[in-house]
Amino acid sequence: PFPRGGFDIEHRLRDMDAAGVDVQVLSATPQTYLYDQEAGLGAATAAIQNDQIAKLVKENPQRFMGIATLPMQAPEKAAGELRRAITKLGLRGTMIASNIMGKNLDDPSFEPLWAAAEDLGAFVFIHPNNVAGADRMKSYYLNNLIGNPLDTTIGAACLYFGGVLDRHPRLTVVLAHGGGFTPYQAARWEHGWDVRPEPKKNISARPKDIAKRFYYDTILHSAPVLEFMIAHVGADRVMLGSDYPYDMGMMDCVKHVRSLKISDADKATILSSRAEALLSVKS
């Protein structure tokens, strides 16, 4: 059953108050990416969802911001919908999947979307869906426990090694669930570039601090692990996440950050100022 806070606004506001969350960024759910639909239908369903998110934000401007869903099966339409969502609806960016029906995010067809996102200064949140290796993760909820962070990691690696981030250096990419395995294995990627020809295909300069090219949410379910990530990439690369209203979410997300063994300034960055800066209207 879909969690009540996913559709009952008063319930959600009560949950936000209980968690100490002043402002929440609304997005569609991964279940309604609908990338498997025909392009025109995908564009129509994305527009409907974005219009309704914008309506909720307008009705609750002190509590909500919004980011768009896009018809990524049709990248030109996706770029157009992102532009409409930001310039006409007042949304602040987009949430897209870590792969688009099996196409990795460095696929050349997605170039119009990356160009538009950079031009608009859009917040791009990568949330996994259609995860790799699903046939081997049917037991124990592994499709989520391992599959989701794995697919986010694949998405991040493809954005980096595919040269997308080099071609669009002002692109803001935020990775769900603490970045999957990205912050903890990025040094392996750098080593791989040194010793193998394959990673050099689109990246001519030796990689350095790959992990710091992305932003991350706080959904790691462990204070020591989150503290490691903050120390590794910097508090200015981390922002509060909740994964609300799902089973893997953290209703105590604010309390969790405030309990960390980091400075008060870093806590303030993670709880508010970094997200405020990235979600600000650039125009």
C-alpha positions in Angstrom: 0.0 0.0 0.0 1.2 3.5 -0.9 2.2 5.4 2.3 -0.5 7.9 3.4 1.9 10.8 3.5 2.5 10.3 -0.2 -1.0 11.7 -1.1 -2.5 13.3 2.1 -1.1 16.8 2.4 -2.3 17.5 5.9 -0.8 14.2 7.0 2.5 15.1 5.3 2.6 18.5 6.9 2.1 16.9 10.4 4.9 14.5 9.6 7.2 17.4 8.5 6.4 19.3 11.7 7.2 16.2 13.8 10.5 15.6 12.0 11.5 19.3 12.3 11.4 19.8 8.5 10.5 23.4 7.5 10.5 23.0 3.7 10.3 19.8 1.6 11.2 19.5 -2.0 8.4 17.6 -3.8 9.0 15.2 -6.7 7.1 12.5 -8.5 7.7 8.9 -7.5 10.0 6.6 -9.5 7.0 4.4 -10.1 5.5 7.3 -12.3 8.6 8.0 -14.4 6.7 6.1 -17.1 9.7 5.9 -19.4 8.2 2.7 -21.0 5.3 4.7 -22.5 5.1 6.2 -26.0 6.9 9.6 -26.1 3.7 11.7 -26.5 2.0 9.9 -23.6 5.1 10.2 -21.5 5.3 13.9 -22.2 1.6 14.3 -21.3 1.9 12.4 -18.0 5.0 14.3 -17.0 3.3 17.6 -17.7 0.3 16.6 -15.6 2.5 15.6 -12.6 4.5 18.8 -12.9 1.4 21.0 -13.1 0.1 19.4 -9.9 3.4 19.7 -8.1 3.5 23.4 -9.0 -0.1 23.7 -7.7 0.9 22.2 -4.3 3.9 24.5 -4.1 1.7 27.6 -4.9 -0.8 26.5 -2.2 1.9 26.0 0.4 4.8 28.3 -0.6 6.3 28.4 2.9 6.5 24.6 3.1 7.1 23.2 -0.4 9.4 23.6 -3.3 9.2 21.3 -6.4 11.3 19.5 -9.0 9.9 18.1 -12.3 9.7 14.7 -13.8 10.5 14.4 -17.4 9.8 12.2 -20.5 13.3 10.9 -20.7 12.4 8.4 -23.5 12.2 11.6 -25.7 15.1 13.8 -24.7 14.1 16.8 -26.8 10.7 16.7 -25.2 12.4 16.3 -21.8 14.5 19.4 -22.4 11.4 21.3 -23.3 9.5 20.2 -20.3 12.3 21.1 -18.0 12.4 24.5 -19.5 8.7 24.9 -19.1 8.8 23.5 -15.5 11.4 26.1 -14.4 10.4 29.2 -16.4 6.6 28.8 -16.4 5.8 26.7 -13.3 8.5 27.9 -10.9 9.9 24.4 -10.2 13.6 24.2 -9.4 15.0 21.3 -11.4 14.2 17.6 -12.0 14.4 14.1 -10.7 15.4 11.5 -13.3 16.3 7.8 -13.1 19.8 6.4 -13.0 19.1 4.7 -16.4 16.4 5.2 -18.9 15.0 1.8 -19.8 18.5 0.4 -19.9 20.2 3.3 -21.5 23.0 4.7 -19.4 23.0 8.4 -18.7 26.0 9.1 -21.0 24.0 8.0 -24.1 24.4 10.7 -26.7 20.6 11.0 -27.1 20.4 12.7 -23.7 22.6 15.6 -24.7 19.7 18.0 -25.2 18.6 17.5 -21.6 22.1 18.0 -20.2 22.5 21.2 -22.2 19.2 22.6 -21.1 19.8 21.7 -17.4 23.1 23.4 -17.4 21.7 26.5 -19.2 18.8 26.7 -16.7 21.0 26.1 -13.6 18.6 23.2 -12.8 18.9 21.0 -9.8 19.2 17.4 -11.2 18.5 14.7 -8.7 19.3 11.1 -9.7 17.0 8.5 -8.1 17.4 4.9 -9.2 14.9 2.8 -11.0 14.9 -0.3 -13.2 18.1 -1.5 -11.4 20.9 -3.6 -12.9 21.1 -7.2 -11.9 17.5 -7.4 -10.8 17.3 -11.0 -11.8 19.8 -11.9 -9.1 18.2 -9.7 -6.4 14.7 -11.1 -6.1 15.3 -12.3 -2.5 15.6 -10.4 0.7 14.5 -7.0 -0.7 18.0 -6.9 -2.4 16.5 -5.0 -5.3 16.3 -2.0 -3.0 19.0 -2.8 -0.4 21.7 -3.3 -3.0 20.0 -2.6 -6.4 19.1 1.0 -5.8 22.5 2.2 -4.6 24.2 0.1 -7.3 22.3 1.7 -10.1 22.9 5.2 -8.8 26.6 4.3 -8.8 26.4 3.2 -12.4 24.6 6.4 -13.3 27.3 8.5 -11.7 30.2 6.6 -13.3 28.6 7.0 -16.7 28.1 10.7 -16.3 31.8 11.0 -15.3 33.5 8.6 -17.7 31.1 9.5 -20.5 32.4 13.0 -20.4 29.0 14.5 -19.6 30.3 16.4 -16.6 33.3 17.7 -18.7 31.0 19.0 -21.4 28.7 20.6 -18.9 30.9 21.8 -16.0 28.1 23.8 -14.4 25.8 20.9 -14.2 24.5 20.2 -10.7 24.0 16.5 -10.1 22.7 15.2 -6.8 22.9 11.5 -6.0 20.3 9.7 -3.8 21.0 7.5 -0.9 24.4 8.9 -0.1 25.5 8.5 -3.7 25.2 4.7 -3.7 28.8 3.4 -3.7 30.3 6.5 -5.4 32.0 8.3 -2.5 33.6 5.1 -1.3 34.9 3.7 -4.7 35.7 6.9 -6.7 39.4 6.5 -5.8 39.2 3.1 -7.5 37.9 4.8 -10.6 40.8 7.2 -10.5 43.2 4.3 -10.2 41.5 2.5 -13.1 42.0 5.5 -15.3 45.7 5.3 -14.6 46.2 1.7 -15.5 43.5 1.0 -18.1 42.8 2.4 -21.6 39.0 2.1 -21.4 38.3 4.9 -18.8 40.4 7.3 -21.0 38.0 7.1 -24.0 36.2 10.3 -23.1 38.3 11.7 -20.3 41.7 13.0 -21.4 42.8 14.6 -18.2 43.7 12.5 -15.2 40.8 12.3 -12.8 41.1 13.9 -9.4 38.6 14.0 -6.6 35.8 12.4 -8.7 33.6 12.1 -5.6 33.6 15.9 -5.2 32.1 16.4 -8.6 28.7 15.2 -7.3 26.4 16.2 -4.4 24.8 13.7 -2.0 21.9 13.3 0.3 22.2 12.1 3.9 20.3 8.8 3.5 23.0 6.4 4.8 21.3 5.1 8.0 24.5 5.3 9.9 26.1 8.3 11.7 29.7 7.1 11.3 29.3 6.4 7.6 27.7 9.8 7.0 30.4 11.5 9.0 33.0 9.7 6.8 31.3 11.0 3.7 31.1 14.5 5.0 34.8 14.4 5.9 35.6 12.9 2.5 33.7 15.2 0.1 33.0 18.2 2.4 29.8 19.4 4.0 29.1 21.7 1.1 28.5 18.6 -1.1 25.9 17.1 1.3 22.3 18.0 1.9 19.4 16.7 4.0 17.5 13.8 2.6 14.4 12.0 3.9 13.3 9.4 1.4 9.9 10.3 2.6 7.4 8.6 2.7 8.9 5.2 1.9 10.0 2.2 4.0 13.7 3.0 3.6 13.2 6.6 4.6 14.5 8.4 7.7 11.8 10.2 9.6 14.5 11.3 12.1 16.6 12.9 9.3 17.0 16.3 11.0 17.7 14.8 14.4 20.2 12.4 12.8 22.2 15.3 11.3 22.1 17.3 14.5 23.6 14.3 16.4 26.6 14.0 14.1 30.2 14.7 15.4 30.7 17.7 13.1 30.8 21.4 13.5 27.6 23.5 13.9 28.5 25.3 10.7 28.6 22.0 8.8 25.3 21.0 10.3 23.8 24.3 9.1 25.2 23.8 5.6 23.7 20.3 5.4 20.4 21.1 6.9 19.7 24.3 5.0 22.2 26.5 3.2 23.6 24.1 0.6 20.1 23.1 -0.6 18.9 26.7 -0.5 21.8 27.7 -2.8 21.3 24.8 -5.2 17.5 25.2 -5.4 17.6 29.0 -5.8 16.2 30.5 -9.0 19.2 31.3 -11.2 17.4 33.7 -13.6 
